[in-house]
C-alpha cells in the first residue's frame, strides 16, 4: 500500500468541498462525505492502477471518480500525490493547469 498526500491546492479543494457540504447538507453529511472520500483514497493507495490515465492532462496524471467529484493524482515513488479534487462538472484543464504535482 502506498502512502498518500495532498498538495496545497488539493487541500484547498477539500476545504471548499467541506464548506459547501456543511452549508448545503449540514455537519453530519459533511463528515460522512469526507470519511467516504478517505476510504476511496485508501483504495487508490492500495491499487493506484484502478484510476484512468489522463494523457489529455499529462502522461503521469490519473483520475478516479468519487461521488460528485473526480480525484486527480500522480505517483511519486511510493506516494500517491493528490493534486486536485474537482466537481465532476468542472473542466479539469481549466482548473489544474498551473497546479503543483
NORWO-V385774 format. One line per field, one symbol per residue. ss: DSSP state (H for helix, E for strand, - for the rest). phi: phi as a letter, one per 20 degrees, with the letter a starting at -180 (. if undefined). burial: b if it has 16 or more other ideal C-beta (glycine too) atoms within 10 Angstrom, else e. A space follows every 10 residues. Layout:
ss->???
phi->???
burial->???
//
This chain:
ss->--EEEE-HHH HHHHHHHHHH HHHHH-HHHH HHHHHHHHHH HHHHHH-HHH -EE------- -EEEEE--EE EEEEEE--EE EEEEEEE--- -HHHHH---- -
phi->.eecbdffff ffgfffffff fffecnfgff ffffffffff ffffffbfff fefdffdafd eccbfblecc edbcdcldce dedacdffee egfedcgeef c
burial->ebebebbebb eebbeebbee beeeeeeeeb eebeeebeee beebbeebee beebeebeee bbbbebeebb bbbbeeeeeb bbbbbbeeee ebeeebeeee b
//
